[in-house]
Amino acid sequence: MFKPTRLQKFSSTRVTVIGAGNVGGTLAQRLAEKNLADVVLLDIAPGKPQGMALDLMQARAIEHHDRMIIGTNDYSETANSDVIVITAGVPRKPGMSRDDLLRVNAEIVAEVTPKALTFSPKAIVVVVTNPLDVMTYLAWKVSGLPGHQVVGMAGALDASRFQAFIAMELGISIEDVTAMVMGGHGDLMVPLPRYSTVSGVPLTELMTEEAIARLVERTRNGGAEIVQLMQTGSAYFAPASAAYEMVDAILLNRRRIIPVAAYLNGEYGLYDIFMGVPVQLGRRGVDTVVELNLAENELAALHNSAKSVRQNIDSLIPMGLLLP
């Protein structure tokens, strides 16, 4: 006679998503419905992550997967996670920059990171909370983890936006478009047309300088454009997809070349900072930082972006969140 097993049983692969907002909830959906991992969705709001998890569980028969999703307010239920994704924080509102979120989100990241790692000390940490590069640096500092074990979701999203705008402009399939974006996840990010192609053809041979400049500017303001249109929220579908792409590369050890916010200690002439650069991403986190041969103006733009990130990092010191 058939004997049913206990329902709440996890497979060997588990991802914790901290923050049950739009990005966190959508990421949990992606992870489960694409059959990548079981998911623990954690939030401080009583009932919210539990309700979202139950809703996702009730969709399993339709989506044809057996992944477990639980919602919780208890960090102990996140134990033995392979990846921890931090999405918790306040989203942008119209008129706000990513940097306006610095103080409130820094306090959140500084609190949740060590709590989660208490139960999953070997996990790879993926930071999504804005301002991205600074929050990734802070998560690394409070975690005590080696630099390769902490990454930020920046370039993966920015490159995806650049790809979308290129495909829309040329009227072509986005599958033929690759794009590279470096630098901080903000107004000073550095889209690289020289390293962006359509079926191997450099973008610089397919568009005028004016058209490229327009798309570069739209990419830099990709998130702000959505905030302005939505009025009451910010982007979450594309950010969740970008985070999924990174978690997929980590869990399956794909060693993909993806631009992420990675710890730099001499690469590109930058030290003790997290910046968006292409890396080889796999099971240990960052395997290798890929150093592109940047032109003088591109390298200068990268360093200018780093200067802005460094200023925000330094602003955490008087808050008592970082030691001088």
Buried (B, 14 or more C-beta within 10 A) or exposed (E): EEEEEEEEEBEEBBBBBBBBBBBBBBBBBBBBBEEBBBBBBBBBEEEBBBEBBEEBBEBBEEEEBEBBBBBBBEBEBBBBBBBBBBBBBBBBBEEBBBBBBBEEBBBBBBEBBEEBBEBBEEBBBBBBBBBBBBBBBBBBBBBEBEBBBBBBBBBBBBBBBBBBBBBEBBEBEBEBBBBBBBBBBBBBBBBBBBBBBBEEEEBEEBBEEEBBEBBBEBBBBBBBBBBEEBEEBBBBEBBBBBBBBBBBBBBBEBBBEBBBBBBBEEBBEBEEBBBBBBBBBBBEBBBBBBEBEBEEEBBEBBBEBBEBBBEBBEBBEEEEBBEE
